Amino acid sequence: MTYLKLDKTKLVNLEYSLHREVLRTNRAGSYCSTTVIGCNTRKYHGMLVCPVAHFGGGRFVLLSSLDLSLVQHQQVFNLGIHKYQGSHYEPKGHKYLESYDMEVTPRRVYRVGGMVLSTEILLVEEEDQVLLRVTLEEAHSPTLIRFKPFLAFRSVHELTQQNMVANTRYEEVPNGIRLQMYEGFPHLHLQVSKAGEFLALPDWYRGMEYFKEQNRGYPFKEDLFAPGYFEMEIKKGESLVFSAGTFPVKPGGLKTRFTKEVKKRIPRDTMLHSLLNAAEQFVQRREGRIKLLAGYHWYQERLRDTLVALPGLMAYSGRREDFLAILDHAVAEVRRIYIAENNLGLRPEAKDVDVPLWVFYTIQELELQFPDLDVCSRYGATMVEILQHYMRLKDGCVRIEASGLLYARVEGRPLTWMDAVVDGQPVTWRPGLAVEINALWYNALRYYATLCKRHGRKEERQQVADLAARVEQSFAEVFWNEEEGCLYDYVDGEEKDASIRPNQVLAVALRFSALDAEKAKSVVDVLKKELLTSRGLRTLSPSDPRYLGVLEGNQRERDLALHQGSVYPWLAGFFAEAYLNIHKRGGLPFIKRMVEGFEEELGNHCMSTLSECYNGNPPHLGKGAVSMAWNVAAVIRIIKLIEKYN
């Protein structure tokens, strides 16, 4: 059974197929991404997108796309598709598509009269090389196949236009050519497993359009360069492999290489396997270092995302050394960026207050996955440094108040994960005592006190335990909203924000909670009623007059709506944890139904992964980045939780 498959009726419907994207990575910074029918709709799409060291390691689209054509009886059937002005698509190769599936690799099947051609695409692991295998499944007459590459050689954040600077000359290599359109770029080697003819027909294809960029309010027209095309005979049952990479290959070994790479893949035959495939795409190994990318197509590393996502992404891998290497780097970055030596407690490059506190959460999860690991010996000094950093802050914009709670306020600067800024001002202004920051603060104190007790550190334990007790007593007194039966989102002096937001879920979900069982259950009930959707938790209740249920428009309009009702799956992981903390095994049927909502989403927006966020209003369309690490990690964690309770 094929888990993720689309038939002809969906593929020929552009309203459907152009909104289903595909992403594959090489686990080393390169990726291949387009729509299920092969029509690029974003400037970030490309068949081979690689980091380029000469330009600081940023990603660049080298090969934008590759058109295939079949030739019989001197008739040419072009299987490609590109969008031009006025919703004009040329050629219209999608009309020949019979099916699309991605159980092992993205696979398309085309039918043109009596000809049936299948294509499979993959990136070579940790190499800047993409391989396309084509197989002529059926043919009743002599058949030729053509490969026509479209080159960009530009940053993923920019578009290119026809120009006189581009070097459009090529050099021959075995069964192919190589080009370097601009200085500083690597050569792009285009080679085929079978010898054929390269017909040089250099031309610029002007005015290709990417409607996703147009919808986002960005420039959306581009000119791409096609140097010509490769042509060769292909027989019924024969497979050929086309290679595009930053290094030359021996064409005779391309078929073997493709087969070896296929064997490494986890089949996407279940929801969990699909998510584990997606999880691997965020792990990047390059130049002797391993790190986590926050998301695709435009995010790089983000510390909070790494700390939140890492336990879920590694939940089934058993790769202890990878977990430790990524966490060690994140911890080093937290110490470098966040542990200040001034009274304000916030360096200019530190944009938020909670990030160091997430270190404790990640270490807790690390300990659960690898109980034999002595986390105190490895990370104890760092945990002490973080706690002491906060505890010595008595004045300034970040400080510990007499209540023991953690206060943070900088005028005009968002200090939590809800960090959108429009016209120089925070959209979601949450100054003072933020509920999730203090939930993390209490969890950190209690966890470290537990480690001290385990390791016989009485003096350290007493100091931290005393502060934790003070925070526990103050937490409910300060944050409890009796009228709503949940927690205030933030408290700043006399101002108590009663907005029903998801941040309070951490006060119930984290291992150590400052709430009693009755209050914890009430919080979860309110979140379930007001914020829970099939894609995660809304960032604001629909009953709030500021609620914006659709994320659309230009950058400014999107930023205004980003945390005013949009849905985030990463929060669902903590909701599931909170719900099961309260209901135990009795809560499993409900959490299983939650998972079903995410399973449905694997066939939308970007196939087999989860988007950055979703509209607050049904049908909760995916928005933002097409694949986000902490969202994928959250659903993997939920599945793991279900297994634990079962």
N, C-alpha and C positions, 0 to 999 in steps of 0.2 A: 504494500500500500504506500502511495506517495503522500506525504504529510502536507506539503505545501505545493499545490498544483493549480494552474489556471488553464481554462480551456479557451477555445477559439472565440466563443461569444464574448468573453471578458477582454481578451487581448485586442480584438478589433475595435472595441469600444474605447475611444481615446479618453472619454470622460472618466473612465475607470482605470485604464492601464497607465496613463501618464501620471497618475497619482500613486502608483506603486513603485517604489524604488528598491534598488539592490545595492548592497555594500559588501565588498570582500577586501580583506587586508592581507598583508604578508607578515604581520606580527613584527615588523621592523620599520614602520613609518609610512610605507607605501600602501596605496589602496586602488581599487577599481570600483567604480560606482556609476550607475545610470538608472534608467527605468526598466521595467520588465520587458519592454519591447525594444529597448536599445536607443530610445530617443532622449538625448540629454535635455534636461529642463532646468539645470542649475549651472552656474559657472564652476561649481565645485565638482561637477561630474567629469569623469574621464576614464578611459580604459587603462591608462597607466599614469598614476599620480604619485610622484616621488619626492622625498626630501632632497634638497640640493645643498651640499655642504658649502659651496662657494657663496651662497646667499643666506648664510646663517642657519641652514637646516630647515628653512621653511618649505612647505610643499608646493610643487609645481606640476601643472598638467603638461605632460610631454605628448602623449598620444591621446587625443580627445575622443576619437571613435574610429571604428573600422567598418566600412561597408563591404558586404559580401554580395556577389552577383553570380548567378548561374546562367550559363549560355548553352542553348541547344538550337540546332538548325539556324544558327546565326541570329537568334533572338536572345536578347539580354533581359534577365529578370533581376532587378536590383532589390535586395532584401533589406536595405538600410532605411532610415527615416530621420529627417531633420525638419525643424520648424523654421519657417520664414515669415515675413510680415503678413499680417492679415489672416492669421490662423491657416496659412498655406503650408502643407506638409509635402515634402518632395525629397526622395522618392517615398512611396507609400508601401514600404516592404512589410509593414505589420499585417497587411491584408493576407499575406501568405502564411502567417503563423497558425499552427495547429494547436500547440500546447507549450506550456512553460512550467518547469518544476525545478526544485533546488534541493532535492534530498541529499545529494552528495556535492555536486557543483551546479551552478545555474545552467540550465539546459533548455534550449529552445528547439522546437521541431517546426520546420517550414515544409509546406507542400505547394509545389508549383507544377500543375498538370500532373504528369506521371513521375515527377521528381520529388523525392523526400530527402531533406537535408537536416541533420541534427548538429547543433553546436553546443560545446561545453567550454566554460571558461574558468580559469583559476590563476591565482598568483602563486609563484614559487615562494615557499616559506623562507623568510629572511633574505630574499634576493629581490632586486628591483627588476623583476621580469614577470610579464603576464603571458599566459599561454592560452590559445584558442584552438580547440580540437574540433574539426568538422568531419562529419561522416556522411557519405552519400548512401543513404539507406535504400533508396529505390531509384532506378533510372532505366529507361528502355531504349535510349539512344546515346551516342557519344556526347559527353558533357564536359564543359570547361567550367572552372571556378575562378573568380577574380577576388583579390583582396585589395581594397582601396583605403589607405590610411589618411586620416585627417589630423594634422599636427597643430599644436598650440604653442608650446614652449613658453608658458607664462605662469605667474603666481595664481593660486586658487582664488585669491581675493581680487583679481583684476581680469580684464578682458583684453584681447589682442585685436589689432586691426591690420589690414594690409599695409605694408611699409617697405621702404627701400633698404632698410638696415638688415633685414632678415637674410641669412645665408641659405639659399634654397638649393645649393648644389649638394650632390650626394656622392658617396664613394661606394664601390661595389665590395661586398663581403660574400662569403659562401652562401649561395641560395638567397641572396638578399642585398640590402643596401644599408648604409648608415648615414645619419645626418646630424648636424649640430647647428641649429638655426641662429643661435646667439652665443656670444662669448661667455664663458663661465658655466654654461650648461654641459652636462655629459652628452656624449654622442648617443643617439637613439638607434639601436640596431634592430632592423626589421628583417626577419628571416623566416623561411618556410622549410618544412621538413623534406619537401620534394623539390627537385630542380624544376624551374619553369622559366618564364620570361618576365622581365620587368619592363613595362612600357612607360617611359618617362613622358608624362603629360602634366607638367607643373602648372598649377592654377590656384588662385585664391577663391574660396567660396565665401561670398560676402553676405552679410546680413542674417546669419543664423541667430535665432532668438531663444532665450531661456525664460519662459514665462514665470517660473518661480521667483526669479530675480525681479522681474517686472512687478509682480504682486507685492514684493517686499520694498518696492520703491527705489531699487538700485538700477544702474545701467544694465542692459540685458541683450545688447546686440554685439555679435562677434564675427570676425572674419577668420577662417581657418585655411591652412595651406595643405593642399594635396599634391604630393610630388609625382603621382602617377598610380599605376596599379600592377600587381603581380597576377599573372595568368598561367594556368597549367591544366592539364587534363586530370580528371578525377573519375575513377571507375566505380561502378556499383559495389558497395561493401567496403570501399577504400576510405581510410582516415588520413587526414593531413593535419599537421600542427603548425600554426602560425605563432611566432615568438616576437615580442617587442620587449627590449630590455636595454639596460645601460652598459651591457658588455656583450661581446660576440659569443656565439655558441657554435658547436658542431651540429649542423642540421640533422645528421644521422642519428643523434641521440635525443632528439626532441620528443619522439613518441614514448621512449622509455622514461624520460623525465616526467612527462605528463602522467603516466601510469603510476610512477612512484609517488608523486604528489597526491594523487587521488586517494591512495591507500592510507595517507596520513589523516584524512578528513573524518570527522565524526558525522555519521549520517544524521540528517535533520528529520528523523522519522518519528519523533515525539516532541512535545512541548519542551521538556527539559533539555533534550539534545539540541534543539534549536537555540535555546537560551545559552547553553554552554558554548556553542559555536560563537554566538554573539559575544559572550564574555571574553573569549580568547582574542577577539579583535581589538580589545582595549589594551592588551598587554603588548608593550613595544620593547623589543630588544634591538639595540643599535649601539655600535661602537663600545661594546663591553659593558653597557648599562641597561638595566631593565626598569621600566616605569609604566605607569597607568595613564592613558589618555582619558580625559573627561568625556569626550564624545566626538562624533563625526557630524559634519565635515570640518568644522572650523575650530573646535576646541583643542587646546593642548593639555598640559597638566594643570590641575587645580587641586590644591591641598585638601580642602574640605571634601571634595568629590572622591579623592583617593582614599581618605580615611574612612568615609562612609561606605564606599563601594567595595573596598578590598576584601572584607570578610565574605561577602556574598559571591564575588567573582571567584574566590578560591575555595568555596564551600565543598565542592566535589573533586577538586583537582588533586588534593593531597600533596601539592607542591610546596612543602614547608620552606625550602630555600628561596623560592620566588616570593612568597609571602613576606619573609623576613627582609629580603633585599629591597623590596618596594617600601615596606614600612620603615626600614632604617633610613632610606633616603628622605622619606616624608618627615620623619622625626628630626633629621638634621636640618631640613628646610624650616620646620617650625621653630627650632632653636635659633636659626639665623635670622628669620624675619620677625618673629613675634615676641621673643623674650628680650624686652627692652631694658635699658638701664637708666631710664628716666622716670620721673614721677607721674608722667601722663600714662605710661604703660602701653603706648601705641606708636610704633614707628610709622613714618610716612608711607612705607610700602605695605604695611599691614592694614588691610581693608575691613577686617572683621575681628570680633572679640572671641568668638566661640571656637575657632579652629584648633588652638592648642588643647582644648578640653575634649575634642573628638579623639585625640591620641589615646585617652583612657578607654574609650569605647572600643577602639580597634584592638587594643591590647587585651581587653576582656574577651573579645571574640577570638583572637589568636589563641588565647589560653584554652578556650573551649574546644577549638579544633585540634590543638596539640597540647593536651594536658600534662605531658611529661616535660614541657619546656619551662625552664625557670625564668619567667618573665621579669621577676623582680631583679635578678642579677643583670639581665640584659638591658632593661629599660627603667629600673628603679631610680637611677640618678636623674634621668630625664624627667620622670614624673615628679620627683622632688623639686627640680628646677622650675617646672611649670607651676606647681602649687605655690612655691615661695614667691615666684614672680607676681602672682595675683595677690597673695597675702600681704605683701609689703606695700601694696598700692592703697594709700589712705586718702589721697587728695587727687585732684585733676579729673580728667574726663573719664578715666576708668578707675574704679576704686571698689574696695570692700567696705560696705556700710556697717554700721554698728549691729545691724541685724544679721550680719554674716553674708548677706546677699551681694551679688556682683552687679555693680551699676556701670553703665557705659553710655556716654552721650558726647557727640561731637557735632556742633552745629553744621547742618547742611551735608552731613556725611552718613550714609547708611552703614551700620555696624553689624548687621546680621545677614543671613543668606538672602533675605528679601532686599536686594541691593540695587534695584532699578533706579536710575536718576534721569529726570527730564527737566530741561531748562535749568540745570545746575542744582536742582533740589531733589531729595529722595521722594519717590512716589509713595512708598510704604514706610512712613517715618515712625520708628519704634524706639524712641530714646528711653534711657533710664534702666529699669529692671525688666529685661525681656524674659519671658517665661521659659523658653527652651534653653537659653544660656544658663539660667539658674538651675534648671533640671540637670544639665550637663555638669555644672559646677558641683552640685550635691552628689551626683553619681561618681565624679572623680574623687571627691573627698572620702566617701564611704569605701570606694574600691581600694584606694591606697591604704586606708586604715586597716582593711581586711588583709592586705598583703603584709603590712607591718606586723599584725598579730600572728600571721602564719610564720613569719621569719623572726619572731621574738624581738622586734624593735619597739620596746615599750614606750620609750620617751617620744619617739616620732609619732607613734600611734596615738598617744594621748592628746598631743597637740592637734592633730588632724581630726580625731574623733570629737573633740570638744567643739571645734568649728563646725563640723558636720551636724552635730546636735543642735547648734544654734541656727544653722540654715534650715534644718528640718522643722524646727518650731516656727520659724519666720515664714516659711514658704507658703503654707496654707493661709496664714494670717494675712499675708500681703496679696496673694494671687487669687484666693477663692472668691468667686462671684456667686453669691448665694442665689441671686435672682435667676441666673441662667443655668445654675447647676454645673458650671465648668470653671475654667481659669481665665483670668484677664490675660490678654495678649502681652501687655506691658503695663508697668506702673511707673509714673514719673512724678514724684511728690503727691499732690492731690489728684493728679490726672490718672484715671484708671480706664484703660482702653478695653471696652467690652466686646470688641469685634470678635466674632467666632471664627478663628483661624486654626490651622492644623498644628501650629508650633507646640501647643500644649500636649500633643500626643507623646512627646518624649518624656513628660513627667510621669507617664504610666508605663511606657515601653522599656525604658532603660532598666538595667538589672537592679539598681537601687532607686527607689521612689520615695519622695518625701510625703506622699499622699497616703491616707488610710484607704482601706478597701472600698468603703462606701463612696468616697469622693472619686476614687479611681474609676469605679464603675460608672458613676454619673458622667464623668468626662468622656468616656468611651461611648456612652449612649448618645450624648450630644453630638459628638463627631460623626457617629454613624448616621444620625438623623439629618444633620445639616451639611456635611461635607463629603461623605463617602460616595464615590461613583464607581463604575466598572473599570475605570482607568487609574484610580488612586483617590487622593484627597484634594478637594478644592482648597484654594488659598483664602477664600472668603465665602461666607454663607450667602446663598442666593437671596436670602431675605434682607440682606444689607443693601441700603440704597446705593452704595458705591460699587456694587457687584458688576463685573463686566464678564459676560459669559462666552464671548467670542474673541479670540486673539487674531487680529488681522490688521491690515493697513501698513503704513510706513513704519520706520524704526520708532519714531516718537509715539505713534498710536499703539504699537505693540508693547512698548515699555510701560505705557500707562496701564495696560491690561494684564501685564505679566504676573503680578501677584495679587490681583483683585478678582480672583475667581478661577483662574487657570488651574488645571489639575496636574499634580505631580505624582507619578508612580512611586518614586523613592520613599515618599511618606507612607505609602500603603504597607511597606514592610514593617514599619514601626507600629502602624495600626494593627496589623495582624498579630504582632508580638503582644501588644497591649490587650487585645481582645482575648487571646489565649491565656494570658496571665490571669485574667479574671474568670473566664468560662472554662478553662482547661479543655478536656476532651469533648465536653459538651459544645464547645464553640467550633469544632472541626467542620461540621457540615456548612456553616456559614462561610468560613475561610476558604473551603474548597470551591464554593460558588464564586468567591472573589477571583480565584485563580482562573476560572473559566472565562471571565471577562478579559483577562490579559491574553489568554490563549487565542481568543477571537482577534485580538489586535495584531497578532503575529502575521496575519495576512494583509495588513493595511499599512499605509505610509511607507515604511521600509520593511521589507519582508524578513521575518524571523528575528526581529529585534524590536525595541521600544523607543519611541521618540522622546524628545526633551520634556515636552508637556503636552497637554490636551485642552481643547476648549472645555470650559465649565458646563456649557449647555450640550445636551445630547444632539447628535450622536458622538460627541467627544472626539472630534477629528484631531489627529496628531499635528503638532506644531513645533516650530523651532528645529533644532538639530535632529537628524533622522534617527540617531542611535546614541543613547546616553548610558554611561557606565553604571551610575548609581541606580538607575531605573531597572536595568537588566539584573543587577545584583539584588535588588529588593525582591523581585519575583522569585529568583533562585532561593533566596533566604526563606520566603514563604513556603515554597515546596519542601525545603529542608525542615522547617518547623512542623509541617504536616506529618512528615515522616517520623519526626521525633515523638510527636504525640500519639501517632499510631503505634 
